[in-house]
Amino acid sequence: MLGVVENHSSPRTAAFFDLDKTVIAKSSTLTFSKSFYKGGLISRRAALRTAYTQFVFLAGGADHEQMERMREYLSAMCRGWNVQQVKEIVAETLHDLIDPIIYDEAASLIEAHHTAGRDVVIVSTSGAEVVEPIGELLGADRVVATRMVVEDGVFTGEVEYYAYGPTKAEAIAGLAESEGYDLSRCYAYSDSATDLPMLESVGHPHAVNPDRALRREAAARGWPVLSFNRPVRLKQRLPSLSMPPRPVLAAVAAVGAAAATAGLVWYANRRRALYARI
C-alpha cells in the first residue's frame, strides 16, 4: 500500500539530493568538457585531462584530497571564461548531455517526494551555472551549488562559495530556518563519504551507490543503501500515475492496450516500493 500522503503543512519537509553519481550517472561539470572545448573555452589537452578525471571519478569516487585537487584544477581552468557564454553552452547542450544520464530511480524518488508534499533541493559541489539548469530540468524546488567570483562578466578563478562537506550541512540548516523545514523529518541522498555532514543533518539519510567509506558508515549506522543503475531519458519514462487521467489514457491508446496495461502494472508496483521506503 502507498500509505498516507503527507500534504504541505507545518512543519514543512524536504528531500536533499547530491547530484553527481546520485541523481545523474557522471560528474555534471566534467560532462560538459567536450562542449566547452567545441566552444573554444578549453584546449584539447584540457579536454582530454577532464575526460581522464571523469574516468577516475567514476571508477573510485573522490576522497577529500581528490576533491580539493579537482576544485583547484577546475577553478584554474575556468579563469577568464565569459559567464554568459558558459550559460549558453550549458543551455544548448543540456538535454543532449544530461537528460540521458539521469537515473530513473532518482527521477522516481523526486516524483514521490513531491507527491508526498516535500520540497526537493539539489545540493551540489558543481558550479551554479551547471547545477541550476539541471535542477530546473529535474523539477527541483531549490538548488545549492558552488559559486565562482565574477568580475566584468568573466570568472576570476576564485571561489565565492564552495558547496562541499560541512558547508552543505550549513546550507541545509539555513534553508531549514528560512523555509521552516523540520530536519528530523527530512531526507538526504548521496554517494560520497564527503557528504556525511549533510546526511547526518536529517532524520532519514540514504546512501546511493556509495563509495567504500560511505558504505562502511551506512552499515555501521543502519542507513538504507540504494543502488541506482538505470540512466534513462526523462521523456522515455512512463507518465506519472499522479497525472490527470485523460493524458494517461491518451498515452495508453497510443501504445496499445495490452502493452500499456503491462507497463502500468510494472510501474505501479515500482512506485509502491519507492513509497514504502519514504
N, C-alpha and C positions, 0 to 999 in steps of 0.2 A: 504494500500500500504506500501511496505517496506521503501520507501523513498530513498534518496541519500545515498550511502555507502561511508563513509569517507575513503580515502586512506591514506597510510603513507605519511605525508607531514609535513612541518614545519609551525607552531609549532606542536610538537607531543602531543598525549594524552594517558591517561592510565585509567584503572579501578582498584581501590584498594579494595580488599576484606579482611575483617576479616575472620577467619577460623571457629572457634568453634561456632556452632549454627547459622552460616551464610551460609557457604558452606557445612559443614558437620553437622549432627544432634546431635553430642555429643562433649565432650572435647577430642581433639586429644591426649593430653598427658595421660589423665586418661584412655582412651580406651585401652591403651597398658598394663595396670597394670597386667592383668592376664598373658600376655606373659612374662612380667618381672618377675612375680612370678615363672612361669614354668622354666624360665632361671636362677633362683636362685639369682636374684638381690634384691628381696624384700621378706619379710616374709609373712606368711598367714595373720597375723594381719594387716600388712600394706596394703595387697591387699584388705582386707575387708574394711579398712578405706578409701581407694581410691574409692571403689565401692560406699560407702556412700557419699563421696564428690561429685562423679559424679551425684548421685541422687539429692543432694541439688542444684548443679549447673544447672541441667536440670529443676528442679521444679520451681526455682525462679530466676535464673540468679545469678550474683555475683556483689555486690557493691565493692567500693574501699577497705574497710576493709577486706571483704571476700577474694578478690583477693590477698591482701597482706598476709593474713594467708595462702592461698593456695601456694603462692610463697615461703614463709618460709618453709612450710611443704615439698614441692617438692624439694627444694634446699637441705634440710637436708637429705631427703630420698635418693637422688642420690649421696651423698658424698661417694667417693670411688668406684663408678661404673666404669668399664672398658668401655671407649668410643667406642672401636671397637665392643665389644660385644653388646652394645646398638644398634649400627648401623645395625649389623647383625640380631638382633631380629626384629627390625623395618622392614628391607628389607624382611625377611622371612614371616612376618605376615601382611604386609601392605595391600595386596589385600583382604585377608580374613576379616580384621577388618575395614578398611577404605572404600573400594570400596562399600560395601552395605549401608553405611550411608551418601553417597554424595547426596545432594539434586538435584533432576532432574532439578528443576527450576534454581539452581545456575549453574549447568553444561551448561544449555542452554544459560544463560546470558554470561558466559565465552566465549562460541562459538560466540555469537552475537557480543561481543566486539572485539574479534579477527577478525571477518569478517568485522567489521567497521574500522579496521586498528588501533585499540588501543592495547597497551600492557596490560597484566593482571599481577597484582602484589598481592601476598598474604602477608598480614601484620598481624602477629600473636604473641601473648604473649607466646605461647608454644615454646619449645626448638627447635633449628635449626635441631638437629638430627632427630626430628619427622616431622617438618614442611617441610623441603627441599624435602624429598621423596614424601610427599603428593602433594607439588607444582608440582613436575615432573609428578606425576600421573594425575594431573588436566590439565597439559599443560601450567602452568603459566610461564611467561617470567622471573619473578624475585620473590624473597622471602625475606621478612624482618621478623626476628624471634629473640627470646631471645637466647643469647649465654652464656654458662657457662664457668668458668675458668677451663682449663685443664692443669694438670701437670703430666708428666711421663705417659701419656696415660689414666689418670683417672680424673674424676670430683672432684674438691676440695670442692664443695658445695657453692662456691662463684659465684656471678653473674657478668659476664663481661659487658653484655649489656642487659638491660631489655626493651623489646619492649612493652611498656604499656603506655596508656594515652597520655600525651604530647609528649613522645619520638616517638610514632608512627607518629604524625604530623611532628616532626622534621625529621624523616627518609624520609617521603614523600617529604618534602621541599628539602632535599638533593638530592633525585632522580630527582626531577623536575629540579634542577640546572644542574646535571650531564647528564641527558638524554634529556633535552630540553622540558619537559612537560609543557604545558600551563594548570596550575591547575584550572583556571576558566572554562575550557572545560573538565575537568576530572570528573570521577565518583568515589563514595565510597559507600561501603555497610557494615553495621554492625548491630548487635543485641543489643549492650550494650551502656548505657549512659557513660561508662568509655571511649568510643571511640568518644565522642563528638569533641575533638580536631582534630581527623582525618577527621570526617565528615565535620567539619567547614572549613577545608583547601581546599576543592574542590568546584567547581561550581554546581555539581549535586550529593548531598548527598542522600542516601536512608537508611531507617530503615528497617531491615529484622527481622521478628519475634521479635520485640523489647521488652525489659523489660519495666516495668511500667514507669520508669523515662525517658527512651528514647522515649517511645510512647507519653508522655506529651510534650517533646521537639519537636518532629516531628510535632505534631498537632499545636503547637504554632508557628512554623516556616514555616509551609506549606510544609514540606518534604514528599515525597512519602513513604508510608508504604507498604512493600511487605510481603506476607505470603508464606513461603516455607514449604511444608509438605509432599513431596513425595520423600523420600530416595529411590534410585534405583541404581543397579549396572551399571557402565558405559557401559559394554558390552551388557546390555539388552536394552539400549536406541536405538531408531531408528537412522539409519545413518543420518548424517547431510546432508541437501539438497544442501549444497555448495560443496559436494564432487563430483568428476568426475562422469558422468552419468553411465558409464559402471558398476562399483561396485554396484551402487544403483539398476540398472536393474537386476543384478545378485541376489541381496537380494530379490527383488520383485518376481523373478521367484521362489526362494526357498520357500517363504511362501504362494504363491498363489496369483493370480492377484486380486481377489476380496478383500481379507483381506488387501493386501498391499495398494490398492488404498484408502480404507477407512482410514488406518493408516496414509498414507502420507497426505491426506486432513486434518486430525486432526492435524498432526504435523505442516503442513504449516500454518494453522490458528494460532496455538500456537506461532510459530516463528514470525508471523506478529504482534501479540500482544506484544511480547517482544521487537521487533524492534521499535514499536511505542513508547515504554517507553524510549528508549535510542536514 
